[in-house]
Amino acid sequence: MRTDDRTGDDAPDLFHYVLKDKIAESAVMGTHVVALCGEVFPVTKSPDPNSPVCQKCKEIYDSLPPGN
């Protein structure tokens, strides 16, 4: 459920939480997604297990009721 926020050197700075059904569409079509924190960007890369996560996205995700 995460995707990336790019820096100038093409290395991901932080990965953000986005709606799962929007990830594939963005990756294929190049459309932009909106992260839980409000960042808007196209999906360009998948995170690795130890990738840095946007703290604001994580806090919002953790505060959601289970199943949402």
N, CA, C and O atoms as a DFTB+ gen file, in Angstrom:
272 C
 N C O
     1  1       0.806      -1.187       0.000
     2  2       0.000       0.000       0.000
     3  2       0.853       1.257       0.000
     4  3       0.347       2.356       0.227
     5  1       2.133       1.100      -0.251
     6  2       3.006       2.259      -0.266
     7  2       3.574       2.498      -1.656
     8  3       3.641       1.588      -2.483
     9  1       3.970       3.704      -1.891
    10  2       4.678       4.071      -3.106
    11  2       5.644       5.183      -2.776
    12  3       5.785       5.555      -1.612
    13  1       6.306       5.717      -3.771
    14  2       7.436       6.578      -3.453
    15  2       7.237       8.053      -3.716
    16  3       6.330       8.472      -4.435
    17  1       8.114       8.817      -3.110
    18  2       8.225      10.247      -3.287
    19  2       9.663      10.454      -3.746
    20  3      10.590      10.155      -2.993
    21  1       9.868      10.945      -4.935
    22  2      11.204      10.997      -5.517
    23  2      11.968      12.252      -5.131
    24  3      11.385      13.299      -4.850
    25  1      13.296      12.116      -5.123
    26  2      14.177      13.257      -4.922
    27  2      14.850      13.560      -6.254
    28  3      14.638      12.826      -7.219
    29  1      15.645      14.607      -6.339
    30  2      16.313      14.997      -7.564
    31  2      17.269      13.959      -8.104
    32  3      17.507      13.924      -9.311
    33  1      17.829      13.110      -7.256
    34  2      18.789      12.103      -7.735
    35  2      18.108      10.787      -8.091
    36  3      18.786       9.773      -8.254
    37  1      16.778      10.780      -8.216
    38  2      15.983       9.617      -8.593
    39  2      15.961       8.521      -7.536
    40  3      15.530       7.404      -7.821
    41  1      16.415       8.815      -6.330
    42  2      16.336       7.849      -5.231
    43  2      15.105       8.184      -4.399
    44  3      14.856       9.358      -4.124
    45  1      14.324       7.175      -3.987
    46  2      13.137       7.488      -3.188
    47  2      13.518       8.095      -1.849
    48  3      14.402       7.591      -1.155
    49  1      12.851       9.171      -1.494
    50  2      13.094       9.846      -0.229
    51  2      12.270       9.152       0.854
    52  3      12.806       8.721       1.875
    53  1      10.977       9.052       0.621
    54  2      10.047       8.387       1.537
    55  2       8.997       7.653       0.728
    56  3       8.643       8.072      -0.373
    57  1       8.510       6.572       1.271
    58  2       7.392       5.876       0.657
    59  2       6.128       6.250       1.418
    60  3       6.137       6.377       2.642
    61  1       5.043       6.424       0.671
    62  2       3.772       6.877       1.229
    63  2       2.712       5.794       1.124
    64  3       2.803       4.906       0.276
    65  1       1.702       5.870       1.992
    66  2       0.551       4.986       1.931
    67  2      -0.481       5.590       0.981
    68  3      -0.844       6.760       1.100
    69  1      -0.948       4.763       0.030
    70  2      -1.993       5.181      -0.911
    71  2      -3.016       4.057      -1.016
    72  3      -2.760       2.945      -0.556
    73  1      -4.171       4.334      -1.617
    74  2      -5.186       3.304      -1.805
    75  2      -4.634       2.217      -2.724
    76  3      -4.107       2.499      -3.800
    77  1      -4.766       0.988      -2.282
    78  2      -4.184      -0.155      -2.985
    79  2      -4.662      -0.257      -4.436
    80  3      -3.867      -0.564      -5.324
    81  1      -5.938      -0.006      -4.683
    82  2      -6.466      -0.142      -6.039
    83  2      -5.969       0.938      -6.992
    84  3      -6.142       0.812      -8.205
    85  1      -5.366       1.976      -6.478
    86  2      -4.851       3.062      -7.322
    87  2      -3.397       2.845      -7.735
    88  3      -2.924       3.487      -8.673
    89  1      -2.680       1.950      -7.052
    90  2      -1.254       1.747      -7.317
    91  2      -1.023       1.212      -8.729
    92  3      -0.233       1.784      -9.481
    93  1      -1.703       0.120      -9.102
    94  2      -1.510      -0.477     -10.424
    95  2      -1.919       0.490     -11.530
    96  3      -1.217       0.624     -12.533
    97  1      -3.046       1.160     -11.348
    98  2      -3.511       2.124     -12.343
    99  2      -2.466       3.210     -12.567
   100  3      -2.167       3.558     -13.710
   101  1      -1.919       3.736     -11.503
   102  2      -0.909       4.778     -11.609
   103  2       0.360       4.262     -12.278
   104  3       0.942       4.945     -13.121
   105  1       0.790       3.055     -11.904
   106  2       2.011       2.493     -12.472
   107  2       1.869       2.252     -13.974
   108  3       2.818       2.456     -14.730
   109  1       0.687       1.820     -14.404
   110  2       0.472       1.514     -15.826
   111  2       0.123       2.763     -16.629
   112  3       0.687       2.994     -17.698
   113  1      -0.791       3.555     -16.125
   114  2      -1.308       4.700     -16.872
   115  2      -0.540       6.002     -16.614
   116  3      -0.654       6.954     -17.385
   117  1       0.233       6.039     -15.538
   118  2       0.971       7.257     -15.214
   119  2       0.144       8.305     -14.502
   120  3       0.575       9.449     -14.355
   121  1      -1.056       7.916     -14.052
   122  2      -1.907       8.864     -13.331
   123  2      -1.312       9.113     -11.936
   124  3      -0.511       8.321     -11.439
   125  1      -1.707      10.190     -11.341
   126  2      -1.213      10.536     -10.010
   127  2      -2.104       9.909      -8.936
   128  3      -3.302       9.717      -9.141
   129  1      -1.506       9.599      -7.802
   130  2      -2.224       9.102      -6.632
   131  2      -2.108      10.137      -5.523
   132  3      -1.231      11.001      -5.550
   133  1      -3.009      10.036      -4.543
   134  2      -2.960      10.915      -3.382
   135  2      -2.674      10.045      -2.161
   136  3      -3.442       9.136      -1.845
   137  1      -1.576      10.324      -1.483
   138  2      -1.202       9.585      -0.276
   139  2      -2.086      10.016       0.886
   140  3      -2.752      11.050       0.824
   141  1      -2.085       9.216       1.943
   142  2      -2.869       9.563       3.136
   143  2      -2.481      10.930       3.680
   144  3      -3.326      11.636       4.230
   145  1      -1.218      11.312       3.535
   146  2      -0.737      12.596       4.054
   147  2      -1.077      13.769       3.143
   148  3      -0.881      14.925       3.517
   149  1      -1.589      13.473       1.938
   150  2      -1.959      14.536       1.005
   151  2      -0.986      14.732      -0.143
   152  3      -1.292      15.481      -1.071
   153  1       0.177      14.087      -0.119
   154  2       1.133      14.191      -1.223
   155  2       0.503      13.614      -2.483
   156  3      -0.215      12.616      -2.416
   157  1       0.767      14.236      -3.640
   158  2       0.246      13.792      -4.921
   159  2       1.424      13.502      -5.839
   160  3       2.318      14.335      -5.989
   161  1       1.428      12.298      -6.467
   162  2       2.552      11.900      -7.314
   163  2       2.182      10.653      -8.107
   164  3       1.227       9.963      -7.747
   165  1       2.924      10.341      -9.190
   166  2       2.701       9.090      -9.908
   167  2       3.496       7.962      -9.250
   168  3       4.570       8.205      -8.700
   169  1       2.987       6.747      -9.299
   170  2       3.694       5.593      -8.757
   171  2       4.786       5.204      -9.754
   172  3       4.514       4.986     -10.935
   173  1       6.019       5.121      -9.264
   174  2       7.124       4.784     -10.153
   175  2       7.975       3.636      -9.635
   176  3       8.786       3.091     -10.384
   177  1       7.813       3.258      -8.380
   178  2       8.647       2.214      -7.807
   179  2       7.964       1.570      -6.612
   180  3       7.182       2.211      -5.910
   181  1       8.267       0.292      -6.387
   182  2       7.746      -0.428      -5.219
   183  2       8.752      -0.346      -4.081
   184  3       9.959      -0.326      -4.322
   185  1       8.270      -0.298      -2.844
   186  2       9.188      -0.224      -1.704
   187  2       9.837      -1.565      -1.383
   188  3       9.277      -2.621      -1.678
   189  1      10.999      -1.517      -0.788
   190  2      11.646      -2.695      -0.217
   191  2      11.164      -2.811       1.229
   192  3      10.636      -1.842       1.775
   193  1      11.333      -3.975       1.859
   194  2      10.861      -4.136       3.244
   195  2      11.420      -3.101       4.230
   196  3      10.739      -2.755       5.196
   197  1      12.620      -2.609       4.013
   198  2      13.226      -1.648       4.951
   199  2      13.207      -0.213       4.436
   200  3      13.972       0.626       4.912
   201  1      12.342       0.075       3.469
   202  2      12.254       1.421       2.903
   203  2      11.716       2.407       3.934
   204  3      10.871       2.046       4.752
   205  1      12.200       3.653       3.902
   206  2      11.690       4.663       4.834
   207  2      10.244       5.030       4.492
   208  3       9.894       5.183       3.322
   209  1       9.417       5.168       5.518
   210  2       7.992       5.457       5.343
   211  2       7.691       6.854       5.871
   212  3       8.239       7.278       6.889
   213  1       6.819       7.559       5.169
   214  2       6.354       8.879       5.599
   215  2       5.686       8.735       6.970
   216  3       4.730       7.974       7.119
   217  1       6.178       9.447       7.945
   218  2       5.654       9.337       9.309
   219  2       4.201       9.787       9.397
   220  3       3.408       9.199      10.131
   221  1       3.857      10.828       8.648
   222  2       2.475      11.322       8.677
   223  2       1.519      10.264       8.112
   224  3       0.450      10.037       8.677
   225  1       1.899       9.612       6.995
   226  2       1.075       8.534       6.428
   227  2       0.916       7.400       7.437
   228  3      -0.182       6.878       7.631
   229  1       2.010       7.031       8.070
   230  2       1.986       5.926       9.033
   231  2       1.055       6.240      10.205
   232  3       0.280       5.384      10.632
   233  1       1.132       7.455      10.719
   234  2       0.270       7.847      11.837
   235  2      -1.202       7.799      11.437
   236  3      -2.040       7.336      12.211
   237  1      -1.519       8.274      10.239
   238  2      -2.907       8.252       9.775
   239  2      -3.369       6.810       9.582
   240  3      -4.464       6.446      10.009
   241  1      -2.538       5.990       8.940
   242  2      -2.882       4.598       8.700
   243  2      -3.113       3.854      10.013
   244  3      -4.080       3.103      10.142
   245  1      -2.224       4.063      10.989
   246  2      -2.340       3.403      12.285
   247  2      -3.582       3.834      13.065
   248  3      -4.055       3.098      13.931
   249  1      -4.114       5.028      12.762
   250  2      -5.283       5.522      13.480
   251  2      -6.600       5.053      12.864
   252  3      -7.661       5.235      13.462
   253  1      -6.541       4.445      11.663
   254  2      -7.757       3.970      11.006
   255  2      -8.287       2.714      11.686
   256  3      -7.503       1.901      12.177
   257  1      -9.601       2.545      11.723
   258  2     -10.164       1.320      12.285
   259  2      -9.785       0.120      11.407
   260  3      -9.604       0.279      10.200
   261  1      -9.663      -1.058      11.984
   262  2      -9.334      -2.249      11.199
   263  2     -10.346      -2.463      10.054
   264  3     -11.550      -2.263      10.216
   265  1      -9.816      -2.871       8.910
   266  2     -10.683      -3.153       7.764
   267  2     -10.988      -1.975       6.881
   268  3     -11.681      -2.133       5.875
   269  1     -10.496      -0.789       7.218
   270  2     -10.750       0.397       6.380
   271  2      -9.568       0.734       5.530
   272  3      -9.611       1.700       4.768
